[in-house]
Amino acid sequence: MDVQVFGTHKNADVRKALRFFKERRINVHFVDLNERAASKGELQRFAQKFGITALIDKTSKRYAELGLGVVRYDDNRWLDTLVEEPLVLRAPLVRCQHKVTVGLAEDDWKSWLEAAKK
């Protein structure tokens, strides 16, 4: 079982996610959003399940700096903005095969591990 985690090392929830998988000896591919943005196709997987607004961290510093609180974008424009400005994403974004989560979702991750054992 391999998982992919998108986020930054400064984010406490990302560190918790990485620790969760490390403690269970799960291979983790970490994508640091400070170094490399997630692709549009990758973000679409998360948006299809949770909706585009679930991917936006309205409390992030970058969200405020860009003044995104007053804009009215459609979903495609938001997706383009999240690709261009990955620090506006809510983290961690975690993917395991076709399953995805947004934010800290330990219960979901535990169910993934249980399903993998069967």
N, C-alpha and C positions, 0 to 999 in steps of 0.2 A: 504494500500500500504506500503510495506517494501522495503528498499533498503540496499544494502551491499556496503560499501566503504572500499577499500584497500588502505593503505598508511601509512604515519608517521605524527605525530603531528607537526613536524618541517617544513613540506612542506606547503608553502603558498596556493597552489592550493587545497590541501586536506582540509585545514581549510576553504577555500571558499566553497568547496562542502558541508562540514558538516554544515556550516552556512546556505547555500541555502536550504537544506532539513529541518533544524531545524526551520527556519523562516516560512516554509510552514507546519509545524507540521507533518512531515513525519517521521515514525519510521526508525531509522538508526542503522544498525549493523556495527560497525566500527572494522576492523581488522588491528591492528597495526603491520606493517611488521617488526618492531624492536623486537616484542615479538613472533610472529607466522608468518611463511611464508605461502603464498597461496599454495594450493595443485596443483599438475600438471594438474589434471582434470579441476580445476577452471581456470587456466591460458590458457588451450586449448580452452575454450569458447571464451576468448578474442582474442586469436590468430586466430581462425577460421574466425572471422569477420574482424579483422584489419590486420592480418599478424603478424608474430613474430617480425619483425623489429619495428613495431609501439609500442611494449611493452618495448623496450629497451631505457633507458634514457642515451644517449651518453654523456650528460653533467654532469652526477652524479659523485660525488667524488669516489664512490666505483668502478665505471666503469673504471676510470683512475687508481686507485690503483691496480686493477687486470690486467691491461694492455690489456683490451678486444678490444681496437681499432685496434689491428693488427691481431687478430685471425680471422679465416675463418671457422666458425661452420655451420653445417647444422641446419635446424629448430629444430630437435629433441634434438640436443646437446645444442642449445640456450635455449630450454624449460627446460632442466635439470639444466642448469646454473642459470636460473631465479628462479627456485625452491630452489636451494642451496644458492643463493645470492639475496634475495628479494630487497635489497637496490639498485639494478641495474634497477628495474622496473620503468617505467614512471608512475607517480601517478597524480591524483587518478584513480584507477580502480573502476568503479561503475557498479553495477549489480542490475537490478530490474526484477525479474522473468526471462524471456529469453532475455531481452534487456541489452546490455552492452555498456559502453563508456570507452575510454582511455583519460586521461587528463581532463582539464576543459571543460565541454560541456553543459553549461547551457541551450542552445537552445534545445538540445535533451531531457534534464531533464524536461523542460517545456512542451514539447510535450508528454512526458510520463504522466505528471500530467493531461494534458487536456484529454488524452485518458482514463485515469482512472475515470474522472468525468462523462464520457458518459455512 
